Amino acid sequence: MEKSQIIDNHTATKTDAHVTSEPEEKRQRAEEEKKEEAVPTVTMQDCLDSWADPHAVDDVRWSHLNNNSATAMVETRFANFPRYMIIQLQRYELGPDWTPKKLEVMVGVPEEIDLSALRCKGPQDGEDIVVSSSSSDEEMTSTNDTTPPPATGRMDEESLAQLMDMGFGMNGCIRALRAVGGSNVELAMNWIFEHNNDADFNDPLPDDNMAAANAADGKNTSSMVNEEMVSSLVENLGCFTADQVRAALLECGGAADRAADWLFSHMDDLETAIATLNSQKVAASGQGKDGSNKYSLEDGEGKYRLVGLVSHIGKNTTSGHYVAHLKHHNDKKWVIFNDEKVAWSETPPIPHAYLYLFQRIDSIGSPNPSY
């Protein structure tokens, strides 16, 4: 009896020891695998050097060489150093199955970087500026331009509407109809299929009579719309003026159906919406109403300080979460912005971010007077 009890106790002890050691073995295996998959580290300077390295571009056609092709060297430099600069790291690549993969790489980012050496200094010794010949450019334009001559007759409005209903832009449809005489939808479709990849397919088409009238009135001819389309919408919609329809067509790229939707969706305060569009276009162009430059490019010393970053929490691009960190300008502490949650961050993931926000050091504490 005693012998049997001893054997049973011994067996139980061995079993308990086996159960206890199994998690420890798993932990050791996990640590060994983690050591084998060590995350590589590069520096921000390595990334900047790679970005700025000159690289060759083959088969570039040169006008001063009778349009013959030759190899060109491309070198990227800064024309000015803005107040803020965002650096994006390419942390994603396409895998063998053409799905994006996240690159697990740590990047050593210093608190301050100096980009002064990357300022553009113009032509260097032994370099000559290639002056494009205007006569050669005009000759190439006349040879390659697929723009048909201005229409001499009235364009069929119904044919234009049929082509636009198929999903093509207004300018391309006008080009097609002008090329085939103004009304034949089938021939116009064939022309579109042959020329829809042309670089100027959707460029605005000047109208001689309209351009002359606008030039006499001092209007900008670069943003013209089809006046026949304007008249048609004014007549069919019945509750909008020509100026309102014209503004809607400009905003919607000339698409009549989209312009009608835009007008009806802004009926409550249409004049304010149109005024907002006009002010946005002036601001986007960087010009005042007199055509002068409204803003000048800010410049300064090429030394920057890290003040913010955006990072991705997750193993791949199809899952996870994005968070932002900003450095408080007074406390010099990092603050994390995670949706509606905002808190101090003791250890911001600087080596793992994919967007870095830098501020030019000489602009810290001195707002731009143009703002």
QUIBELWO-V731095 format. One record per backbone hydrogen bond with DSSP energy under -0.5 kcal/mol. CO is the residue of the C=O (numbers start at 1). NH is the residue of the N-H. Records with the same first field share a line. If there is no record, write none. Layout:
CO=NH / NH
This chain:
1=5
2=6
3=7
4=8
5=9
6=10
7=11
8=12
9=13
10=14
11=15
12=16
13=17
14=18
15=19
16=20
17=21
18=22
19=23
20=24
21=25
22=26
23=27
24=28
25=29
26=30
27=31
28=32
29=33
30=34
31=35
32=36
33=37
35=38
36=38
40=106
42=108
43=47
44=48
45=49
46=50
47=51
48=52
49=53
55=74
57=72
60=70
62=65 / 67 / 68
63=66
65=68
68=62
70=60
72=57
74=55
78=120
80=82
83=360
85=87 / 358
86=88
87=89 / 356
89=91
91=103
93=101
95=98
99=95
101=93
102=104
103=105
104=40
106=42 / 108
107=109
108=44 / 110
111=306
113=115 / 304
115=118
116=119
118=78
124=127
129=131
130=132
133=137
134=138
135=139
136=140
137=141
138=142
139=143
140=144
141=145
155=157
156=160
157=161
158=162
159=163
160=164
161=165
162=166
163=166 / 168
164=167
169=173
170=174
171=175
172=176
173=177
174=178
175=179
176=180
177=181 / 182
178=181
182=156
183=185
184=188
185=189
186=190
187=191
188=192
189=193
190=194
191=195
192=196
195=198
198=201
200=203
204=206
206=208
207=211
208=212
209=213
210=214
211=215
212=216
213=217
214=218 / 219
215=218
219=221
220=223
221=224
225=227
226=230
227=231
228=232
229=233
230=234
231=235
232=236
233=237 / 238
234=238
241=245
242=246
243=247
244=248
245=249
246=250
247=251
248=252
249=254
250=253
252=255
253=170
254=256
255=259
256=260
257=261
258=262
259=263
260=264
261=265
262=266
263=266
264=267
266=269
267=270
269=273
270=274
271=275
272=276
273=277
274=278
275=279
276=280
277=281
278=282
279=283
280=284
281=285
282=286 / 287
286=294 / 295
288=291
292=288
301=303
302=115
303=361
304=113
305=359
307=327
308=357
309=325
310=354 / 355
311=323
312=314
313=321
316=319
321=313
323=311
324=337
325=309
326=328 / 335
328=332
333=328
334=345
335=326
336=338 / 343
337=324 / 339
338=341
341=338
343=336
344=346
345=334
348=350
349=352 / 353
350=353
351=107
354=89
355=310
356=87 / 358
357=307 / 308
358=85
359=305
360=363 / 364
361=364
363=366
368=371
